[in-house]
Amino acid sequence: MYRNMEECIIDLEKNGHLIRIKEEVDPYLEMAAIHMKVYEEGGPALLFENVKGSDFPAVSNLFGTMERSKFIFRKTWERTQNVIGLRNDPVSALKSPFKHVGSGVAATKALPVKKSGTGDLKEIKISDMPLIQHWPDDGGAFVTLPQVYSEDPDKPGIMNSNLGMYRVQLSGNEYELDKEVGLHYQIHRGIGVHQYKANKKGEPLKVSIFIGGPPAHTLAAVMPLPEGLSEMTVAGMLSGNRFRYSYVDGYCLSLDADFVITGEIYPDETKPEGPFGDHLGYYSLTHEFPLMRVHKVYAKENAILPFTVVGRPPQEDTSFGALIHELTGGAIKQEIPGVKEVHAVDAAGVHPLLFAIGSERYTPFQKVKQPAELLTISNRILGTGQLSLAKYLFIAAEEDKPLDSHKEEEFLTYILERMDFRRDIHFQTNTTIDTLDYSGTGLNTGSKVVFAAAGDKKRELCTEVPEELKDLPGFKNPRLIMPGIVAIEGSEFSSYDKAQEELKNLTASIEKNGGLDSCPMIILSDDSAFLSAELNNFLWVSFTRSNPSHDIYGVNSFYENKHWGCDNVIIDVRIKPHHAPPLIPDPEVEKNIERFFAEDGSLSGVAK
């Protein structure tokens, strides 16, 4: 398919998928603002030809729509999917050998090929690159589509490497420009295992950061792959060309990349990294993360820097997620017996909220009465890779009719109709959550909850605000979000002690009104009109601004043998003092970029 980024850009432009921006554009906030405006309109990929302060162009929104993403991989997609499928289910190849002949052709592109020297790469400095800052309060310029390469210190070599996408801070904070960069990698990442081993040996970990090259290499860096299947092999299969690499000064260089930054991470050496506007829709704050001392930086003569902008979903990484699910989605069924589907809900920032469909096969001789196998499956899901970072898991057994967890309102309705809230809520406390999620009790620390549903329908859900939720003392503006879920407004959150008192009064008022079976979930918010305006607002606010162990309350709640239950769940999703601030675009920048969309601008007619 494409041997480099330039070939991809030419192909996209020829087929109407890319626009060149010829005017000078400021990498400080302007490029990101233009990208987000075009993405929101479902617009084309953008080639910024004239980046202020750099001789190198930059490209964004390559994966902005599924149509364009599929177009990029149109010649290699199916065969790569088949190869990954064979790793998950090799028996199928034995049963239908002729069906899988094409997979062998794809596999021949999988093995990386070693070369010598630096190829087309020439030495530059980091300050020569486009230094793009996305949000007003970001700590500096970041690489948002890096391919961070490291090798296992105990088993060096490209087939024992890890290729991951961990954001890279190029400037700002205490980093010495051209000599140091920050590496933000989260828990459960392959590079962390490599650094742990290097630290035990008392050695620095050699790291190479590849940027650009064939788009397949970028996608490979974010793919959850079956055990033993290397990202480098998938990069080759998806691009239709073997991954070309060499070693210089002991560092691996991708000879296909547009830029390569090499350096070392030393044991116990960190510097403050962040803030950074992230995919949950908030700033991830400043924390100590590994410092990489820069060895050398390389670029091709015609190098193009790919970037994306992350913020409140949906953004370009939404397409990434959809692509990855389509390519590797079958793997979860092989890894966790009984699971039919797991959906990381993009509108809630992916990691905070999972929807899952499972089976109930433990007692096939009996009618299902309550979740059993679903709870086993839940534990497997919450102990698997990146899924283990979830806070909320809603899981249902597929019984009389097919379920689709991507139809969010239908799926939640199905669960709320069937759950026994006194029995089917299960907490895990003092555990790990996503590094970027600040709703917990500390960095990486929070809680989880499972809502499980199986068996017959138990209740009819309200389709308008019940009378019992109107005129509650101290609470106002009840609004229906969807059947069975109502948002109400309370006073501004000040402390958990005060919240306990407020919730005690709220639950007492509802109990006094005689119960409320038709409305099993109540959301206590700062702005009920915003939550009820669209389902995505509810999903974003509710599951990014709450910590299950601290923010879930209940009407007629009780403890019995360490188990907590209730009649109605109340989730307090008000903003708390420890939460990270939400991302707010700079109005001056929004005004400045209008020139690109004017009648004589490069983007005339692309967006309103």
FIVOLUM-967545 format. One record per residue (C-alpha): x, y, z; residue number from 1; residue in three letters. Coordinates in steps of 0.05 Angstrom, whole numbers, plus 5000, padded with zeros to 4 digits. Example, Ala and Ser with C-alpha at 12.3 -4.5 7.8 and 13.67 -1.06 7.14 Angstrom:
# FIVOLUM-967545
R    c1    c2    c3  drendren  miro
R  5246  4910  5156         1   ALA
R  5273  4979  5143         2   SER
# end
This chain:
# FIVOLUM-967545
R    c1    c2    c3  drendren  miro
R  5000  5000  5000         1   MET
R  5038  5062  5024         2   TYR
R  5113  5060  5036         3   ARG
R  5112  5128  5071         4   ASN
R  5068  5186  5094         5   MET
R  5079  5225  5030         6   GLU
R  5049  5170  4987         7   GLU
R  4988  5169  5032         8   CYS
R  4978  5244  5028         9   ILE
R  4983  5244  4952        10   ILE
R  4932  5187  4948        11   ASP
R  4884  5222  4996        12   LEU
R  4889  5288  4958        13   GLU
R  4878  5254  4890        14   LYS
R  4814  5222  4917        15   ASN
R  4785  5284  4950        16   GLY
R  4803  5265  5022        17   HIS
R  4854  5320  5037        18   LEU
R  4861  5396  5033        19   ILE
R  4926  5435  5034        20   ARG
R  4929  5497  5079        21   ILE
R  4977  5544  5046        22   LYS
R  4972  5604  5094        23   GLU
R  5021  5609  5152        24   GLU
R  4990  5578  5214        25   VAL
R  5012  5584  5286        26   ASP
R  5027  5517  5321        27   PRO
R  5007  5551  5386        28   TYR
R  4932  5534  5391        29   LEU
R  4913  5553  5319        30   GLU
R  4929  5486  5286        31   MET
R  4890  5448  5339        32   ALA
R  4830  5495  5335        33   ALA
R  4827  5488  5259        34   ILE
R  4832  5412  5265        35   HIS
R  4774  5408  5315        36   MET
R  4729  5453  5274        37   LYS
R  4741  5411  5211        38   VAL
R  4735  5345  5248        39   TYR
R  4668  5367  5277        40   GLU
R  4642  5378  5206        41   GLU
R  4666  5310  5183        42   GLY
R  4716  5345  5139        43   GLY
R  4779  5323  5103        44   PRO
R  4850  5310  5125        45   ALA
R  4891  5374  5132        46   LEU
R  4961  5386  5107        47   LEU
R  4990  5448  5140        48   PHE
R  5044  5469  5090        49   GLU
R  5068  5532  5125        50   ASN
R  5078  5521  5200        51   VAL
R  5104  5582  5236        52   LYS
R  5174  5569  5265        53   GLY
R  5188  5505  5226        54   SER
R  5208  5484  5156        55   ASP
R  5169  5419  5163        56   PHE
R  5095  5412  5145        57   PRO
R  5045  5376  5189        58   ALA
R  4983  5334  5175        59   VAL
R  4922  5320  5217        60   SER
R  4853  5287  5214        61   ASN
R  4880  5228  5174        62   LEU
R  4833  5182  5212        63   PHE
R  4778  5233  5222        64   GLY
R  4723  5190  5190        65   THR
R  4714  5115  5185        66   MET
R  4705  5123  5110        67   GLU
R  4774  5155  5103        68   ARG
R  4806  5106  5151        69   SER
R  4779  5047  5112        70   LYS
R  4802  5080  5047        71   PHE
R  4873  5085  5074        72   ILE
R  4875  5010  5089        73   PHE
R  4830  4986  5033        74   ARG
R  4882  4940  5002        75   LYS
R  4909  4907  5065        76   THR
R  4852  4908  5115        77   TRP
R  4818  4842  5102        78   GLU
R  4882  4801  5098        79   ARG
R  4909  4831  5162        80   THR
R  4843  4818  5197        81   GLN
R  4848  4745  5174        82   ASN
R  4918  4737  5201        83   VAL
R  4899  4766  5269        84   ILE
R  4837  4721  5269        85   GLY
R  4881  4660  5256        86   LEU
R  4923  4677  5317        87   ARG
R  4859  4678  5357        88   ASN
R  4828  4616  5325        89   ASP
R  4881  4574  5289        90   PRO
R  4833  4515  5285        91   VAL
R  4793  4551  5232        92   SER
R  4854  4549  5185        93   ALA
R  4858  4473  5193        94   LEU
R  4784  4465  5178        95   LYS
R  4784  4511  5117        96   SER
R  4855  4514  5090        97   PRO
R  4838  4542  5021        98   PHE
R  4798  4598  5051        99   LYS
R  4861  4624  5086       100   HIS
R  4910  4621  5028       101   VAL
R  4910  4697  5023       102   GLY
R  4930  4704  5095       103   SER
R  4997  4673  5079       104   GLY
R  5009  4728  5029       105   VAL
R  4995  4780  5082       106   ALA
R  5040  4744  5131       107   ALA
R  5099  4749  5083       108   THR
R  5096  4825  5094       109   LYS
R  5097  4815  5169       110   ALA
R  5170  4801  5185       111   LEU
R  5212  4865  5194       112   PRO
R  5273  4872  5150       113   VAL
R  5339  4896  5178       114   LYS
R  5381  4946  5139       115   LYS
R  5443  4986  5156       116   SER
R  5456  5060  5166       117   GLY
R  5406  5116  5172       118   THR
R  5375  5111  5102       119   GLY
R  5341  5177  5083       120   ASP
R  5343  5202  5155       121   LEU
R  5386  5264  5170       122   LYS
R  5403  5293  5238       123   GLU
R  5361  5353  5262       124   ILE
R  5341  5383  5329       125   LYS
R  5274  5379  5364       126   ILE
R  5268  5455  5358       127   SER
R  5267  5445  5282       128   ASP
R  5202  5406  5287       129   MET
R  5132  5437  5289       130   PRO
R  5121  5448  5364       131   LEU
R  5046  5442  5369       132   ILE
R  5008  5464  5432       133   GLN
R  4936  5444  5432       134   HIS
R  4900  5474  5492       135   TRP
R  4912  5541  5529       136   PRO
R  4935  5509  5594       137   ASP
R  4978  5453  5564       138   ASP
R  5048  5449  5594       139   GLY
R  5081  5458  5526       140   GLY
R  5085  5425  5458       141   ALA
R  5068  5350  5452       142   PHE
R  5074  5295  5401       143   VAL
R  5004  5264  5400       144   THR
R  5015  5207  5349       145   LEU
R  5082  5178  5370       146   PRO
R  5104  5106  5362       147   GLN
R  5147  5094  5424       148   VAL
R  5194  5035  5414       149   TYR
R  5230  4997  5468       150   SER
R  5260  4927  5474       151   GLU
R  5260  4876  5529       152   ASP
R  5327  4884  5566       153   PRO
R  5328  4809  5580       154   ASP
R  5312  4789  5508       155   LYS
R  5334  4845  5462       156   PRO
R  5313  4846  5389       157   GLY
R  5257  4873  5347       158   ILE
R  5212  4812  5357       159   MET
R  5213  4823  5432       160   ASN
R  5198  4898  5426       161   SER
R  5140  4940  5448       162   ASN
R  5110  4995  5403       163   LEU
R  5062  5038  5442       164   GLY
R  5031  5107  5437       165   MET
R  5049  5147  5498       166   TYR
R  5047  5222  5493       167   ARG
R  5114  5258  5488       168   VAL
R  5125  5328  5516       169   GLN
R  5176  5365  5474       170   LEU
R  5179  5433  5508       171   SER
R  5157  5471  5570       172   GLY
R  5160  5457  5644       173   ASN
R  5232  5440  5665       174   GLU
R  5252  5405  5601       175   TYR
R  5315  5431  5568       176   GLU
R  5295  5440  5495       177   LEU
R  5332  5394  5446       178   ASP
R  5362  5354  5504       179   LYS
R  5304  5326  5544       180   GLU
R  5232  5303  5531       181   VAL
R  5178  5276  5577       182   GLY
R  5147  5207  5567       183   LEU
R  5077  5198  5597       184   HIS
R  5060  5125  5599       185   TYR
R  5004  5097  5641       186   GLN
R  4999  5034  5681       187   ILE
R  4989  4967  5645       188   HIS
R  5035  4989  5588       189   ARG
R  5089  4946  5556       190   GLY
R  5144  4999  5562       191   ILE
R  5134  4998  5637       192   GLY
R  5155  4925  5640       193   VAL
R  5217  4941  5599       194   HIS
R  5236  4999  5644       195   GLN
R  5225  4957  5706       196   TYR
R  5274  4905  5680       197   LYS
R  5325  4958  5660       198   ALA
R  5319  4989  5729       199   ASN
R  5333  4921  5762       200   LYS
R  5396  4916  5721       201   LYS
R  5415  4987  5740       202   GLY
R  5416  5006  5666       203   GLU
R  5383  5061  5626       204   PRO
R  5328  5038  5578       205   LEU
R  5342  5056  5506       206   LYS
R  5280  5085  5473       207   VAL
R  5265  5106  5401       208   SER
R  5205  5150  5384       209   ILE
R  5182  5142  5312       210   PHE
R  5135  5195  5284       211   ILE
R  5099  5187  5217       212   GLY
R  5116  5136  5164       213   GLY
R  5059  5094  5134       214   PRO
R  4994  5106  5173       215   PRO
R  4994  5031  5188       216   ALA
R  5052  5042  5235       217   HIS
R  5013  5094  5275       218   THR
R  4953  5047  5281       219   LEU
R  4997  4988  5301       220   ALA
R  5023  5028  5361       221   ALA
R  4953  5032  5392       222   VAL
R  4929  4962  5377       223   MET
R  4914  4911  5432       224   PRO
R  4943  4849  5402       225   LEU
R  4940  4775  5420       226   PRO
R  4998  4751  5464       227   GLU
R  5059  4738  5421       228   GLY
R  5037  4779  5361       229   LEU
R  5086  4837  5351       230   SER
R  5063  4907  5333       231   GLU
R  5120  4909  5283       232   MET
R  5090  4850  5244       233   THR
R  5021  4882  5243       234   VAL
R  5052  4947  5219       235   ALA
R  5082  4909  5161       236   GLY
R  5018  4872  5144       237   MET
R  4974  4934  5147       238   LEU
R  5021  4976  5105       239   SER
R  5033  4919  5054       240   GLY
R  5108  4930  5062       241   ASN
R  5157  4899  5110       242   ARG
R  5178  4945  5168       243   PHE
R  5249  4970  5151       244   ARG
R  5295  4984  5209       245   TYR
R  5368  4990  5229       246   SER
R  5410  5001  5291       247   TYR
R  5452  5063  5300       248   VAL
R  5490  5076  5365       249   ASP
R  5451  5018  5395       250   GLY
R  5383  5050  5380       251   TYR
R  5331  5022  5333       252   CYS
R  5313  5069  5276       253   LEU
R  5250  5061  5234       254   SER
R  5275  5076  5164       255   LEU
R  5203  5089  5143       256   ASP
R  5188  5142  5196       257   ALA
R  5187  5216  5181       258   ASP
R  5220  5233  5248       259   PHE
R  5259  5191  5299       260   VAL
R  5279  5215  5368       261   ILE
R  5327  5169  5405       262   THR
R  5347  5172  5478       263   GLY
R  5352  5138  5546       264   GLU
R  5309  5134  5608       265   ILE
R  5351  5128  5671       266   TYR
R  5327  5094  5734       267   PRO
R  5289  5139  5782       268   ASP
R  5297  5200  5737       269   GLU
R  5233  5239  5727       270   THR
R  5209  5310  5714       271   LYS
R  5141  5344  5718       272   PRO
R  5099  5328  5656       273   GLU
R  5034  5363  5637       274   GLY
R  4982  5392  5642       275   PRO
R  4953  5365  5577       276   PHE
R  4883  5368  5549       277   GLY
R  4863  5296  5545       278   ASP
R  4811  5249  5516       279   HIS
R  4766  5250  5576       280   LEU
R  4751  5323  5561       281   GLY
R  4793  5351  5619       282   TYR
R  4865  5371  5632       283   TYR
R  4908  5315  5659       284   SER
R  4948  5352  5711       285   LEU
R  5023  5358  5724       286   THR
R  5056  5295  5752       287   HIS
R  5125  5265  5754       288   GLU
R  5137  5220  5694       289   PHE
R  5199  5189  5663       290   PRO
R  5250  5236  5633       291   LEU
R  5282  5216  5568       292   MET
R  5351  5245  5554       293   ARG
R  5355  5258  5480       294   VAL
R  5412  5224  5442       295   HIS
R  5399  5243  5369       296   LYS
R  5339  5267  5328       297   VAL
R  5329  5249  5255       298   TYR
R  5282  5271  5199       299   ALA
R  5272  5255  5126       300   LYS
R  5284  5312  5078       301   GLU
R  5210  5316  5061       302   ASN
R  5186  5296  5131       303   ALA
R  5113  5310  5149       304   ILE
R  5092  5310  5223       305   LEU
R  5025  5275  5236       306   PRO
R  4986  5299  5296       307   PHE
R  4917  5294  5326       308   THR
R  4879  5334  5378       309   VAL
R  4846  5301  5438       310   VAL
R  4790  5330  5479       311   GLY
R  4719  5313  5499       312   ARG
R  4697  5256  5454       313   PRO
R  4681  5246  5399       314   PRO
R  4748  5265  5368       315   GLN
R  4794  5233  5317       316   GLU
R  4814  5178  5366       317   ASP
R  4741  5155  5362       318   THR
R  4755  5130  5292       319   SER
R  4818  5098  5318       320   PHE
R  4777  5060  5369       321   GLY
R  4726  5038  5317       322   ALA
R  4781  5014  5270       323   LEU
R  4816  4975  5324       324   ILE
R  4751  4943  5348       325   HIS
R  4736  4920  5277       326   GLU
R  4806  4892  5267       327   LEU
R  4815  4858  5335       328   THR
R  4745  4856  5365       329   GLY
R  4740  4780  5360       330   GLY
R  4800  4772  5406       331   ALA
R  4760  4787  5469       332   ILE
R  4713  4728  5455       333   LYS
R  4773  4682  5452       334   GLN
R  4806  4711  5514       335   GLU
R  4744  4711  5559       336   ILE
R  4698  4651  5550       337   PRO
R  4624  4670  5553       338   GLY
R  4633  4742  5533       339   VAL
R  4598  4763  5469       340   LYS
R  4616  4836  5466       341   GLU
R  4652  4890  5505       342   VAL
R  4641  4963  5487       343   HIS
R  4686  5017  5517       344   ALA
R  4638  5076  5512       345   VAL
R  4672  5131  5473       346   ASP
R  4624  5186  5496       347   ALA
R  4647  5173  5568       348   ALA
R  4721  5177  5550       349   GLY
R  4730  5102  5536       350   VAL
R  4761  5078  5601       351   HIS
R  4710  5101  5653       352   PRO
R  4651  5062  5625       353   LEU
R  4644  4992  5595       354   LEU
R  4581  4958  5568       355   PHE
R  4586  4883  5561       356   ALA
R  4542  4825  5538       357   ILE
R  4553  4757  5567       358   GLY
R  4522  4688  5576       359   SER
R  4486  4651  5631       360   GLU
R  4504  4578  5620       361   ARG
R  4517  4553  5691       362   TYR
R  4448  4521  5701       363   THR
R  4419  4508  5632       364   PRO
R  4368  4462  5664       365   PHE
R  4338  4522  5702       366   GLN
R  4307  4588  5680       367   LYS
R  4357  4644  5694       368   VAL
R  4337  4681  5757       369   LYS
R  4398  4722  5774       370   GLN
R  4468  4738  5748       371   PRO
R  4518  4681  5760       372   ALA
R  4564  4669  5702       373   GLU
R  4559  4744  5688       374   LEU
R  4596  4757  5752       375   LEU
R  4653  4710  5732       376   THR
R  4657  4745  5665       377   ILE
R  4657  4813  5699       378   SER
R  4717  4794  5740       379   ASN
R  4753  4770  5678       380   ARG
R  4737  4835  5641       381   ILE
R  4761  4878  5699       382   LEU
R  4825  4838  5702       383   GLY
R  4843  4842  5628       384   THR
R  4892  4893  5600       385   GLY
R  4865  4963  5589       386   GLN
R  4795  4940  5607       387   LEU
R  4819  4935  5679       388   SER
R  4821  5011  5682       389   LEU
R  4745  5017  5677       390   ALA
R  4704  5045  5735       391   LYS
R  4634  5026  5713       392   TYR
R  4615  4960  5681       393   LEU
R  4543  4948  5659       394   PHE
R  4535  4876  5637       395   ILE
R  4474  4837  5614       396   ALA
R  4459  4766  5592       397   ALA
R  4432  4759  5522       398   GLU
R  4371  4715  5527       399   GLU
R  4306  4723  5489       400   ASP
R  4329  4775  5438       401   LYS
R  4396  4798  5410       402   PRO
R  4429  4856  5447       403   LEU
R  4474  4910  5418       404   ASP
R  4516  4947  5469       405   SER
R  4530  5002  5418       406   HIS
R  4457  5023  5421       407   LYS
R  4470  5056  5488       408   GLU
R  4400  5077  5508       409   GLU
R  4368  5010  5489       410   GLU
R  4423  4973  5526       411   PHE
R  4416  5013  5590       412   LEU
R  4341  5007  5586       413   THR
R  4346  4932  5582       414   TYR
R  4391  4930  5643       415   ILE
R  4349  4978  5685       416   LEU
R  4286  4939  5670       417   GLU
R  4318  4874  5697       418   ARG
R  4366  4892  5753       419   MET
R  4352  4876  5825       420   ASP
R  4386  4936  5857       421   PHE
R  4386  4903  5925       422   ARG
R  4427  4844  5897       423   ARG
R  4462  4860  5831       424   ASP
R  4509  4918  5848       425   ILE
R  4580  4896  5863       426   HIS
R  4637  4943  5885       427   PHE
R  4713  4940  5883       428   GLN
R  4745  4993  5927       429   THR
R  4816  5021  5934       430   ASN
R  4837  4995  5866       431   THR
R  4867  5021  5801       432   THR
R  4833  5067  5751       433   ILE
R  4857  5106  5690       434   ASP
R  4916  5153  5701       435   THR
R  4877  5208  5665       436   LEU
R  4816  5201  5710       437   ASP
R  4816  5250  5768       438   TYR
R  4750  5229  5799       439   SER
R  4784  5180  5846       440   GLY
R  4823  5187  5910       441   THR
R  4892  5196  5878       442   GLY
R  4932  5184  5815       443   LEU
R  4912  5116  5787       444   ASN
R  4870  5103  5849       445   THR
R  4795  5096  5856       446   GLY
R  4740  5044  5854       447   SER
R  4697  5003  5808       448   LYS
R  4625  4979  5806       449   VAL
R  4589  4925  5766       450   VAL
R  4516  4931  5749       451   PHE
R  4492  4862  5726       452   ALA
R  4425  4842  5696       453   ALA
R  4395  4775  5678       454   ALA
R  4327  4743  5678       455   GLY
R  4257  4770  5667       456   ASP
R  4237  4843  5663       457   LYS
R  4221  4869  5732       458   LYS
R  4195  4939  5722       459   ARG
R  4166  4990  5674       460   GLU
R  4211  5051  5669       461   LEU
R  4185  5121  5675       462   CYS
R  4181  5161  5610       463   THR
R  4170  5228  5644       464   GLU
R  4194  5258  5710       465   VAL
R  4156  5223  5767       466   PRO
R  4117  5267  5814       467   GLU
R  4159  5240  5872       468   GLU
R  4220  5277  5844       469   LEU
R  4186  5344  5838       470   LYS
R  4190  5397  5893       471   ASP
R  4242  5360  5935       472   LEU
R  4269  5406  5990       473   PRO
R  4339  5431  5970       474   GLY
R  4337  5402  5900       475   PHE
R  4309  5430  5835       476   LYS
R  4299  5423  5760       477   ASN
R  4286  5348  5752       478   PRO
R  4296  5328  5679       479   ARG
R  4285  5261  5645       480   LEU
R  4349  5236  5612       481   ILE
R  4321  5171  5584       482   MET
R  4271  5119  5609       483   PRO
R  4285  5104  5682       484   GLY
R  4339  5158  5691       485   ILE
R  4325  5228  5718       486   VAL
R  4375  5285  5732       487   ALA
R  4364  5334  5788       488   ILE
R  4404  5394  5811       489   GLU
R  4433  5405  5880       490   GLY
R  4476  5459  5912       491   SER
R  4549  5466  5893       492   GLU
R  4591  5408  5921       493   PHE
R  4636  5431  5979       494   SER
R  4656  5368  6017       495   SER
R  4638  5295  6025       496   TYR
R  4614  5308  6096       497   ASP
R  4563  5358  6070       498   LYS
R  4546  5312  6012       499   ALA
R  4529  5256  6061       500   GLN
R  4479  5302  6096       501   GLU
R  4449  5326  6030       502   GLU
R  4440  5256  6004       503   LEU
R  4411  5233  6070       504   LYS
R  4357  5287  6063       505   ASN
R  4346  5269  5990       506   LEU
R  4337  5195  6003       507   THR
R  4292  5209  6063       508   ALA
R  4247  5254  6020       509   SER
R  4240  5200  5966       510   ILE
R  4227  5146  6018       511   GLU
R  4174  5191  6050       512   LYS
R  4140  5197  5982       513   ASN
R  4131  5121  5981       514   GLY
R  4186  5094  5937       515   GLY
R  4200  5100  5863       516   LEU
R  4207  5033  5827       517   ASP
R  4199  5064  5757       518   SER
R  4260  5108  5764       519   CYS
R  4318  5064  5787       520   PRO
R  4373  5114  5773       521   MET
R  4377  5187  5795       522   ILE
R  4434  5233  5776       523   ILE
R  4452  5290  5823       524   LEU
R  4484  5344  5780       525   SER
R  4504  5416  5774       526   ASP
R  4464  5426  5710       527   ASP
R  4406  5378  5696       528   SER
R  4387  5414  5632       529   ALA
R  4456  5399  5602       530   PHE
R  4453  5326  5623       531   LEU
R  4384  5316  5592       532   SER
R  4398  5354  5528       533   ALA
R  4430  5293  5495       534   GLU
R  4451  5223  5517       535   LEU
R  4525  5237  5504       536   ASN
R  4523  5294  5556       537   ASN
R  4495  5245  5607       538   PHE
R  4548  5192  5591       539   LEU
R  4605  5242  5593       540   TRP
R  4587  5279  5657       541   VAL
R  4561  5220  5697       542   SER
R  4619  5172  5687       543   PHE
R  4678  5220  5684       544   THR
R  4657  5259  5746       545   ARG
R  4642  5204  5796       546   SER
R  4679  5153  5837       547   ASN
R  4633  5094  5851       548   PRO
R  4654  5082  5923       549   SER
R  4647  5155  5943       550   HIS
R  4592  5181  5897       551   ASP
R  4540  5126  5894       552   ILE
R  4484  5130  5945       553   TYR
R  4418  5094  5950       554   GLY
R  4345  5101  5971       555   VAL
R  4332  5050  6027       556   ASN
R  4405  5029  6023       557   SER
R  4431  4975  6068       558   PHE
R  4491  4931  6084       559   TYR
R  4482  4856  6093       560   GLU
R  4543  4811  6102       561   ASN
R  4588  4863  6070       562   LYS
R  4540  4870  6010       563   HIS
R  4510  4938  5994       564   TRP
R  4443  4946  5961       565   GLY
R  4386  4996  5952       566   CYS
R  4319  5009  5917       567   ASP
R  4343  5067  5874       568   ASN
R  4415  5086  5857       569   VAL
R  4435  5159  5863       570   ILE
R  4501  5180  5831       571   ILE
R  4530  5247  5852       572   ASP
R  4563  5275  5789       573   VAL
R  4573  5346  5813       574   ARG
R  4642  5375  5802       575   ILE
R  4687  5363  5863       576   LYS
R  4746  5406  5885       577   PRO
R  4796  5351  5866       578   HIS
R  4771  5343  5795       579   HIS
R  4813  5365  5736       580   ALA
R  4787  5427  5699       581   PRO
R  4748  5417  5635       582   PRO
R  4777  5437  5568       583   LEU
R  4753  5506  5544       584   ILE
R  4776  5533  5476       585   PRO
R  4808  5602  5474       586   ASP
R  4755  5650  5444       587   PRO
R  4809  5695  5415       588   GLU
R  4839  5636  5378       589   VAL
R  4771  5614  5353       590   GLU
R  4762  5684  5325       591   LYS
R  4832  5686  5293       592   ASN
R  4822  5621  5254       593   ILE
R  4761  5647  5219       594   GLU
R  4808  5674  5165       595   ARG
R  4822  5603  5141       596   PHE
R  4747  5590  5130       597   PHE
R  4734  5657  5096       598   ALA
R  4716  5660  5022       599   GLU
R  4789  5669  5001       600   ASP
R  4817  5620  5053       601   GLY
R  4843  5550  5041       602   SER
R  4785  5520  5080       603   LEU
R  4729  5561  5048       604   SER
R  4665  5520  5050       605   GLY
R  4694  5464  5094       606   VAL
R  4659  5487  5158       607   ALA
R  4609  5539  5179       608   LYS
# end
